[in-house]
């Protein structure tokens, strides 16, 4: 399968107000995030390398104890095992996260 339809992708709620549409191959996963105003993803870590880009809106992102407000067009990198979390500000936001390797727990 070479061409995928994001609108038909598996959807998963990652946290209250945070939904992801997920697509993956053998060694990479895309997670299209829709995050409601005021939603948050608690501090956590995972062994997967994560890189992403803000598509719309803005949110506060904490990575390894450093917090920044990221906005449309900003790119972030979270090495595997590093603690990170998100707090959406006063309006909804969208982002694309890329994981290597794919997160098996997101496939279920």
HELIX and SHEET records of a PDB file:
HELIX    1   1 UNK A    6  UNK A    8  5                                   3    
HELIX    2   2 UNK A  104  UNK A  106  5                                   3    
SHEET    1   A 6 UNK A  10  UNK A  15  0                                        
SHEET    2   A 6 UNK A  18  UNK A  24 -1                                        
SHEET    3   A 6 UNK A  29  UNK A  35 -1                                        
SHEET    4   A 6 UNK A  93  UNK A 100 -1                                        
SHEET    5   A 6 UNK A  49  UNK A  56 -1                                        
SHEET    6   A 6 UNK A  75  UNK A  78 -1                                        
SHEET    1   B 4 UNK A  40  UNK A  44  0                                        
SHEET    2   B 4 UNK A  84  UNK A  88 -1                                        
SHEET    3   B 4 UNK A  58  UNK A  63 -1                                        
SHEET    4   B 4 UNK A  66  UNK A  71 -1                                        
END                                                                             
